[in-house]
Amino acid sequence: MKNRTREELTPVQEKVAKRMAAGIVDRQRKLAGWLNYSTRKLTAKAWLILLAFFCLLFGGYCLYLLVIAFRG
């Protein structure tokens, strides 16, 4: 890989980049607020059940991908 020098952004590009970044951060905050609101009443037992379900779901998918890759 070559070391590439970073090109300077024009003022318009800089303004667009800042607006895009602000929009992304705003959506992240809204999503985090909604998730906190939606899960505020979950008990520790419910969180453990959700965690186990998540691990089983994605662990099973990873296992499926491994099997498919070696059968191939």
N, C-alpha and C positions, 0 to 999 in steps of 0.2 A: 504494500500500500504506500502510495506517495503521501508525503506531507503536503497538504494543500493549505495555502494561506486562506484565511477567512476573508471573504469579501465584505466590504462595508455595505450596510443597507441604506437605501435612500430614506429620506424623512417620511415619505408616503408609505414605504414598506415597513418602516419602524412603527408607524401609527397603526397600520393594519395588523401587524404582529401583536402589538399590545392589546388591541381590541379583541383579537382572537383568544389570546391568553386570558383576558379578563372574562370573556364569555365561558371558557372552559372551567375556570375556577368558580364562577357563579353557579354553573350547573352542578359541579361537584358538591358545593355547599348545599344546594337545594336537595340533591339526592341524599347526602348525609343527614340532613334534617329530617327528611321523609323516612329514612331507614330508622333513625333513632325514635321517631314518633311511632312508627309501626311496631317496633320491637320493645317498647318501653315496659310492657307488662309481662314479658316472657320470664319464666322462672329459670333457675340454674338447671333444673332437670330438663326443661324444654330446650335450653341452649345445647345441652349435651346430646340430646336426641337429634337436633338439627346438625350438630357437628358430626355425629356418627353417620347420619344419612348422607351428608356431603362427602365424607371420606369414602363411604361404600360406593356411592355413585361414581365419583371420579376415579377411585381406585379400580373399580370394575371396568371403567372405560379404558384406563391405561393398560390393564391386563388384556382387554380385547385388542387394543392396538398392537401389543407385543405378540399376541398369538397370530394375528393377521400378518404381521411383519415376518415372522419365522415360517409361516406356512407358504407365503408368498408368491 
